[in-house]
Amino acid sequence: MKSMTGYGKGEAVSGNKKVTIEIKAVNNRFLDINTRFPKSLSYVEDGVRKSIQQVVKRGTLDVYYTYEVTGESDKTVDVNMPLAERYASAMKRAAAELELPDDITISSVLKMPDVLTVSAAEEDRDEVTEMFTAAASKAVAALDEMRITEGKTARADLARLVTNILTSLKKAITRAPIVVTDYKEKLTARIAELIGTPVVDEARIATEVAVFADKCDINEEISRLGSHISQFTDALESKEPQGRRLDFLSQEMNREINTMGSKANDLELSRLVIEMKNELEKIKEQIRNVE
């Protein structure tokens, strides 16, 4: 079991190039990967996404990067000599015709438009893509390690909470048959008190008790809830992402507990239902962070 929140960082170095990837993850029902690559680096995005998707199945992930080129620059500077000569010649003619001092220098010529051109060597896209992919793989591995650690805590908490529900359910199983017996005794005593004699119509009492027993019968709910708890416990042991399944089972458990509460015409059963609902709310909150 893994949490959906965490942080991971990875780096990749090749020659004078360095790529750093950071990934921050939070809860989401689906997988949403947010990258912020400029158009000039759009070609690396597919590799980064695939590296993440191999590990993470649910959550919102924000991906940040830095791309550094250190050491000597790979840019080249070229001089357009024919154009520089024409600029110098034009300057000399202007100086002669205007009878001005000839103060032409190489600096003044090189400052003229288009005399100098600066160009960068064509980038090796395969190398850069490999660096980004490697950095992303390291980052998502670090993220996954944190998610696994948090997932162990979540699993232990969920196991404890579902065990608490099972404990209350077992008490409800013991209490349920007693509810009908108590009702019969109280009904008999109440009728005897009203008519002033201990002799009552047993057949009528039996009919009333049968109707009451049918209305407050929670055996089906107990059986289904027990099954959901068993499946929930099995899901906690799975190595595969179980967040959606646990969410579904918690909804089914909630449905059975609510039905038990509506049928429980008994103070003790109502108390047990409240206990189970309280624990289930904690489970639902915890599940929001499970992949």
Residue pairs with C-beta under 8 A, 6 or more apart in sequence:
1 151
1 152
1 154
1 155
1 236
1 238
1 242
1 290
1 291
2 144
2 147
2 148
2 150
2 151
2 241
2 290
2 291
3 146
3 147
3 148
3 149
3 150
3 151
3 153
3 154
3 289
3 290
3 291
4 25
4 26
4 27
4 28
4 58
4 59
4 147
4 243
4 289
4 290
4 291
5 25
5 26
5 27
5 59
5 147
5 150
5 289
6 24
6 25
6 143
6 144
6 146
6 147
6 150
7 22
7 23
7 24
7 25
7 142
7 143
7 146
8 22
8 23
8 138
8 139
8 140
8 141
8 142
8 143
8 144
8 145
8 146
9 20
9 21
9 22
9 23
9 138
9 139
9 142
10 20
10 21
10 134
10 135
10 136
10 137
10 138
10 139
10 140
10 141
10 142
11 18
11 19
11 20
11 21
11 135
11 138
12 18
12 19
12 130
12 131
12 132
12 134
12 135
12 138
13 19
13 131
14 127
14 130
14 131
16 69
16 70
16 71
16 72
17 67
17 68
17 69
17 70
17 127
17 128
17 131
18 66
18 67
18 68
18 69
18 70
19 65
19 66
19 67
19 68
19 128
19 131
19 132
19 134
19 135
20 65
20 66
20 68
20 135
21 48
21 63
21 64
21 65
21 132
21 135
21 136
21 138
21 139
22 63
22 64
22 65
22 139
23 52
23 61
23 62
23 63
23 64
23 136
23 139
23 140
23 143
24 61
24 62
24 64
25 56
25 59
25 60
25 61
25 62
25 143
25 147
26 59
26 60
27 59
27 60
27 288
27 289
28 58
28 59
28 60
29 58
29 244
30 58
31 53
31 56
31 57
31 58
31 59
31 61
32 59
32 60
32 61
33 49
33 52
33 53
33 61
33 63
34 60
34 61
34 62
34 63
35 45
35 48
35 49
35 63
36 63
36 64
36 65
37 44
37 45
37 48
37 65
41 67
41 128
41 132
43 125
43 128
43 129
44 128
44 129
44 132
44 133
47 129
47 130
47 132
47 133
47 136
48 63
48 132
48 133
48 136
50 133
51 133
51 136
51 137
51 140
52 61
52 63
52 136
52 140
54 140
55 140
55 141
55 143
55 144
56 140
56 143
56 144
56 291
57 241
57 291
58 241
58 243
58 244
58 291
59 291
63 136
65 132
65 135
67 128
74 120
74 121
75 118
75 119
75 120
75 121
76 118
76 119
76 120
76 121
77 116
77 117
77 118
78 116
78 117
78 119
79 110
79 115
79 116
80 114
80 115
80 116
80 117
83 112
83 114
83 115
84 109
84 110
84 112
84 115
87 109
87 112
87 115
88 104
88 109
91 104
91 108
91 109
92 102
92 104
94 100
95 101
95 102
95 103
95 104
96 102
109 115
110 116
147 291
150 289
151 290
151 291
154 286
154 289
154 290
155 236
157 282
157 286
158 232
158 236
158 246
158 283
158 286
158 287
158 290
159 233
159 236
161 279
161 280
161 282
161 283
161 286
162 229
162 232
162 233
162 236
162 279
162 283
164 275
164 279
165 229
165 253
165 276
165 279
165 280
165 283
166 226
166 229
168 272
168 275
168 276
168 279
169 222
169 225
169 226
169 229
169 272
169 276
171 272
172 218
172 222
172 260
172 269
172 272
172 273
173 222
175 266
175 268
175 269
175 272
176 218
176 219
176 222
176 269
179 216
179 264
179 265
179 266
179 269
180 209
180 212
180 213
180 216
182 266
183 209
183 212
183 213
183 265
184 205
184 209
187 205
187 208
187 209
188 200
188 205
191 200
191 205
192 198
192 199
192 200
212 265
215 263
215 265
216 263
216 264
216 265
216 266
217 263
218 259
218 260
218 263
218 264
218 269
221 256
221 257
221 259
221 260
221 263
222 260
224 252
224 256
225 253
225 256
225 257
225 260
228 249
228 252
228 253
228 256
229 253
231 249
232 246
232 249
232 250
232 253
235 242
235 245
235 246
235 249
236 242
236 246
241 291
242 290
242 291
243 287
243 290
243 291
246 287
246 290
247 284
247 287
250 280
250 283
250 284
250 287
253 280
254 277
254 280
254 284
257 273
257 276
257 277
257 280
258 277
260 269
260 273
261 270
261 273
261 274
261 277
264 270
264 272
264 273
